[in-house]
Amino acid sequence: MRKFVLLTATAILATINVLAAAKAEEKHGEPRRILLIGDSQAANLAAELRFKSMDNGLSFESLSGVGTRAIGWVGSGKMKRRLRDFNPDVVVLSFGTNEAKYDRSIDLLVRQFDSLLKVVSPDGRRKVFWIAPPRLPGVDYLANVREALRKTEEKKTIVTIDLSDRVYAVNGSGIHLTHAAYIVWAWDIWQQLYPKL
């Protein structure tokens, strides 16, 4: 029964993506596909960004892993298959919270981000956006991550969406937002992302 429900849900999502792609083709002259890849922040944003994409006739898929860092995805066969099979026009990356815990060097972060970008868009044809992590309470330990994203953006390989000037409610974990705050953050991200697609 559980397998049947999962297969049915997968079939429904696939149908929705086909319909969204057809609507996008009608609107933009070509299908527009967005792939979100990231850590737990991406996992928490995925549903809202999917709704916003579908509302605008865009096909959307996501891949995320709790506790992951950008460098950990470089050799990911699952990501490479999704990039090949879904063939997104746009990739949205959401990493940085976990990097801040382990990788303090800005230069190291830039090299790690560059390594992921070479896999995500090897020929530079895909438009790549990077969602900077939200500002968290207390000491701003994400400043190095934002600086690394700024340096990466200078190379014209990404467009950064950095909303760290805004404050969102955080849940008891101290690193994740409340459910309501993720909805607001997703809306704020979409307001910056959609006009640049």
C-alpha positions as CSV (number, residue, x, y, z in Angstrom):
1,M,0.0,0.0,0.0
2,R,2.8,2.4,1.0
3,K,4.6,1.7,-2.3
4,F,1.4,2.3,-4.2
5,V,0.9,5.7,-2.6
6,L,4.5,6.6,-3.3
7,L,4.2,5.6,-6.9
8,T,1.0,7.5,-7.3
9,A,2.5,10.6,-5.7
10,T,5.5,10.4,-8.1
11,A,3.2,10.0,-11.1
12,I,1.2,13.0,-10.0
13,L,4.3,15.1,-9.6
14,A,5.6,14.0,-13.0
15,T,2.3,15.0,-14.6
16,I,2.3,18.4,-12.9
17,N,5.9,18.9,-14.2
18,V,4.9,18.0,-17.8
19,L,1.9,20.4,-17.6
20,A,4.1,23.2,-16.1
21,A,6.7,22.7,-18.8
22,A,4.0,22.9,-21.5
23,K,2.6,26.1,-19.9
24,A,6.2,27.5,-19.7
25,E,6.8,26.7,-23.4
26,E,3.7,28.6,-24.3
27,K,4.7,31.6,-22.2
28,H,8.5,31.7,-22.8
29,G,8.8,30.0,-26.2
30,E,10.8,27.2,-24.6
31,P,10.4,25.0,-21.5
32,R,11.8,26.4,-18.3
33,R,13.0,23.9,-15.7
34,I,14.4,24.8,-12.3
35,L,16.4,22.5,-10.1
36,L,17.0,23.3,-6.5
37,I,20.0,21.6,-4.9
38,G,21.0,22.1,-1.3
39,D,21.2,21.3,2.4
40,S,18.3,21.3,4.9
41,Q,17.6,25.0,4.2
42,A,16.8,23.9,0.6
43,A,14.7,21.0,1.9
44,N,12.6,23.5,3.9
45,L,12.3,25.9,0.9
46,A,11.4,23.3,-1.7
47,A,7.6,23.1,-1.3
48,E,7.1,26.8,-1.4
49,L,9.4,27.3,-4.4
50,R,7.7,24.5,-6.2
51,F,4.3,26.2,-5.8
52,K,5.7,29.5,-7.0
53,S,7.3,27.8,-10.0
54,M,4.2,26.0,-10.9
55,D,2.1,29.1,-10.5
56,N,4.3,30.7,-13.1
57,G,4.3,27.8,-15.5
58,L,7.8,26.6,-14.6
59,S,8.8,23.0,-14.0
60,F,10.5,22.4,-10.7
61,E,12.5,19.6,-9.0
62,S,14.7,19.5,-5.9
63,L,17.5,17.5,-4.4
64,S,18.6,18.1,-0.8
65,G,20.5,16.4,2.0
66,V,20.4,17.4,5.6
67,G,23.8,18.4,7.0
68,T,25.4,18.4,3.5
69,R,27.9,20.9,2.1
70,A,28.5,22.0,-1.4
71,I,31.8,20.1,-1.8
72,G,30.0,16.9,-0.8
73,W,27.8,17.1,-3.9
74,V,30.7,17.4,-6.4
75,G,30.9,13.6,-6.9
76,S,27.2,12.9,-6.4
77,G,26.0,10.5,-9.0
78,K,22.4,11.2,-8.0
79,M,22.9,14.9,-8.8
80,K,24.6,14.2,-12.1
81,R,21.7,11.9,-13.2
82,R,19.1,14.5,-12.2
83,L,21.0,17.2,-14.1
84,R,21.2,14.9,-17.1
85,D,17.6,13.6,-17.0
86,F,15.7,16.8,-15.9
87,N,18.1,19.0,-17.9
88,P,17.3,22.3,-16.0
89,D,17.7,25.7,-17.6
90,V,18.2,27.1,-14.1
91,V,19.9,25.7,-11.1
92,V,19.3,27.2,-7.7
93,L,21.9,26.2,-5.0
94,S,21.3,26.6,-1.3
95,F,24.4,25.8,0.8
96,G,26.3,27.7,3.4
97,T,24.9,27.0,6.8
98,N,27.0,23.8,7.2
99,E,30.0,25.3,5.5
100,A,30.1,27.9,8.2
101,K,30.6,25.2,10.9
102,Y,33.6,23.5,9.2
103,D,35.2,25.7,6.5
104,R,36.2,29.1,7.9
105,S,38.7,30.0,5.1
106,I,37.1,32.2,2.4
107,D,39.5,31.1,-0.2
108,L,38.8,27.4,0.5
109,L,35.0,28.1,0.3
110,V,35.5,29.8,-3.1
111,R,37.4,26.8,-4.4
112,Q,34.7,24.4,-3.1
113,F,31.9,26.5,-4.6
114,D,33.8,26.6,-7.9
115,S,34.2,22.8,-7.9
116,L,30.4,22.4,-7.5
117,L,29.7,25.0,-10.2
118,K,31.9,23.1,-12.7
119,V,29.6,20.1,-12.3
120,V,26.3,22.0,-12.2
121,S,27.1,24.0,-15.3
122,P,30.2,22.7,-17.0
123,D,29.8,24.8,-20.1
124,G,28.4,27.9,-18.3
125,R,25.1,27.7,-20.2
126,R,22.9,27.1,-17.2
127,K,21.9,30.1,-15.2
128,V,22.9,29.4,-11.6
129,F,21.6,31.2,-8.6
130,W,22.9,30.7,-5.0
131,I,20.7,31.4,-2.0
132,A,22.9,32.7,0.8
133,P,21.9,31.3,4.2
134,P,19.5,33.4,6.3
135,R,21.0,35.5,9.1
136,L,20.9,33.6,12.4
137,P,20.7,35.0,15.9
138,G,23.8,35.7,17.8
139,V,27.3,36.0,16.3
140,D,27.1,36.2,12.5
141,Y,29.2,33.1,11.8
142,L,27.9,33.1,8.2
143,A,29.9,36.3,7.2
144,N,32.7,34.2,5.7
145,V,30.2,32.2,3.6
146,R,28.6,35.4,2.3
147,E,32.0,36.8,1.4
148,A,32.9,33.6,-0.4
149,L,29.6,33.9,-2.4
150,R,30.4,37.5,-3.2
151,K,33.8,36.5,-4.6
152,T,32.3,33.7,-6.5
153,E,29.7,36.0,-8.0
154,E,32.5,38.4,-9.1
155,K,33.5,35.7,-11.6
156,K,30.1,35.9,-13.2
157,T,29.4,32.2,-12.6
158,I,26.4,32.8,-10.2
159,V,23.9,35.3,-9.1
160,T,23.6,35.4,-5.3
161,I,20.3,35.9,-3.5
162,D,21.4,37.3,-0.2
163,L,18.6,38.4,2.2
164,S,20.8,38.5,5.3
165,D,19.7,42.1,5.9
166,R,16.3,40.6,6.9
167,V,15.5,38.9,10.2
168,Y,13.4,35.7,10.1
169,A,12.1,33.7,13.1
170,V,14.3,30.8,14.1
171,N,13.0,27.6,15.6
172,G,14.5,25.8,18.6
173,S,17.4,24.3,16.6
174,G,19.0,27.7,16.3
175,I,19.8,27.1,12.6
176,H,16.4,26.5,11.0
177,L,13.6,28.9,10.6
178,T,10.1,28.4,11.8
179,H,7.6,26.9,9.2
180,A,6.0,30.4,8.8
181,A,9.4,32.0,8.4
182,Y,10.3,29.6,5.6
183,I,7.1,30.6,3.8
184,V,8.1,34.3,4.1
185,W,11.7,33.6,3.2
186,A,10.7,31.6,0.1
187,W,8.4,34.5,-1.0
188,D,11.3,37.0,-0.6
189,I,13.6,34.7,-2.5
190,W,11.1,34.3,-5.3
191,Q,10.7,38.1,-5.6
192,Q,14.4,38.3,-6.4
193,L,14.7,35.1,-8.4
194,Y,11.8,35.3,-10.8
195,P,12.5,38.6,-12.5
196,K,16.1,37.3,-13.3
197,L,15.1,34.0,-14.9
